[in-house]
Amino acid sequence: MKKLLLTSVAALFLATGTAVAQQPGWLPSAQYQQPIFDKSMLPKPPSQFPLLPPAKYDRPYVGRLTLEITTDLPSRCPATTTIACARREQFSCSIIMIPDETIIRRGLDPLVVFRHEQGHCNGWMGDHRDSDPEW
């Protein structure tokens, strides 16, 4: 009986997977109350690259959202992308980002980058039309 129970438990672990990716520390507070640091501390982005999406796209994604942190962004995103990208499917979206430490070294807030890409998951166009001219 013990052998059957152990076999069943092992099969369950194999079927469901036991590996859980570590969630970035900033993600649980991603309901957008406050960025990780004060916006005034960050360098102002070039006007052709708005950071935050318009309000109608700046909301949690409804569907299956996958976050992948990688040091090999060129193999996962378009060649012009250096920080993050989003890939939309019909009922899911994947956000691929470089590590938080690298984003911070480049003067950006990882939560703001996540919100930017999540905006693309929610339908914000890649040409960033309807963007706030300040941010």
C-alpha positions in Angstrom: 0.0 0.0 0.0 2.9 2.4 0.9 4.5 1.6 -2.4 1.3 2.4 -4.3 0.9 5.7 -2.4 4.6 6.7 -3.1 4.2 5.8 -6.8 1.0 7.9 -7.0 2.7 10.9 -5.4 5.7 10.6 -7.7 3.5 10.4 -10.7 1.6 13.4 -9.6 4.8 15.4 -9.2 5.9 14.3 -12.7 2.5 15.2 -14.2 2.2 18.6 -12.7 5.8 19.6 -12.5 7.4 20.7 -9.2 9.7 23.5 -10.5 8.5 26.9 -9.7 10.2 29.9 -11.2 11.2 32.6 -8.7 8.9 35.6 -9.0 10.6 39.1 -9.1 10.2 40.9 -5.8 8.5 43.9 -7.4 5.8 41.8 -9.1 3.4 41.1 -6.1 3.0 44.9 -5.7 2.2 45.3 -9.4 -1.2 46.7 -8.9 0.4 50.0 -9.7 0.2 52.0 -6.5 3.8 53.1 -6.6 6.8 52.4 -8.8 9.9 51.0 -7.2 11.5 54.4 -7.1 10.4 58.0 -7.5 10.1 58.9 -11.2 12.1 62.0 -10.7 15.1 59.9 -9.8 15.1 58.3 -13.3 16.5 60.0 -16.4 13.8 61.3 -18.7 13.3 58.9 -21.6 13.6 60.1 -25.1 10.3 61.6 -26.4 10.0 58.9 -29.0 9.9 56.1 -26.3 7.1 56.6 -23.8 7.5 54.4 -20.8 4.0 54.0 -19.3 1.1 53.1 -21.6 -2.1 55.1 -21.9 -4.5 54.5 -19.0 -6.8 52.3 -21.1 -3.9 49.8 -21.6 -2.2 50.3 -18.2 -4.2 47.5 -16.4 -3.6 43.9 -15.4 -3.8 41.5 -18.4 -6.8 39.2 -18.5 -5.6 35.9 -19.8 -2.6 33.7 -19.4 0.5 36.0 -18.8 4.0 34.5 -18.8 7.0 36.5 -17.6 10.4 35.3 -18.7 13.6 36.9 -17.4 16.6 36.2 -19.8 20.1 37.4 -20.5 19.6 36.3 -24.1 17.0 38.8 -25.3 18.2 38.9 -28.9 17.2 35.3 -29.5 13.7 35.9 -28.0 12.7 39.4 -29.2 13.0 41.6 -32.3 16.5 42.9 -33.1 15.7 46.5 -32.1 14.6 45.5 -28.6 17.2 45.9 -25.8 15.2 45.7 -22.6 12.0 43.8 -23.0 9.3 42.7 -25.5 5.8 41.3 -25.4 4.4 38.5 -27.6 0.6 38.3 -27.9 -1.4 35.2 -28.7 -5.2 34.9 -28.8 -5.7 34.2 -25.1 -2.2 34.6 -23.7 0.8 36.9 -23.7 4.5 36.5 -22.9 6.6 39.3 -21.5 10.4 38.7 -22.0 12.7 41.0 -20.0 16.3 41.3 -19.2 17.3 40.9 -15.4 16.1 43.6 -13.0 19.7 44.5 -12.1 20.5 45.4 -15.7 17.2 47.4 -16.1 18.1 49.4 -13.0 21.7 50.0 -14.2 20.1 51.5 -17.4 18.2 53.9 -15.3 14.7 52.3 -15.5 12.3 50.8 -13.0 11.6 47.1 -13.7 7.9 47.5 -12.7 7.5 50.4 -15.2 9.1 48.2 -17.9 6.7 45.4 -17.0 3.7 47.8 -17.2 4.9 49.0 -20.6 5.1 45.5 -22.0 1.8 44.6 -20.3 0.3 47.5 -22.1 1.3 45.9 -25.3 -0.4 42.6 -24.1 -3.5 44.7 -23.6 -3.5 46.0 -27.2 -1.3 49.1 -27.1 0.3 49.3 -30.5 4.1 48.9 -31.0 4.3 52.4 -32.5 3.2 53.8 -29.1 0.3 55.9 -30.5 -2.0 57.5 -27.9 0.9 57.9 -25.6 1.3 60.6 -22.9 3.9 63.0 -24.4 5.5 63.4 -20.9 5.9 59.7 -20.1 
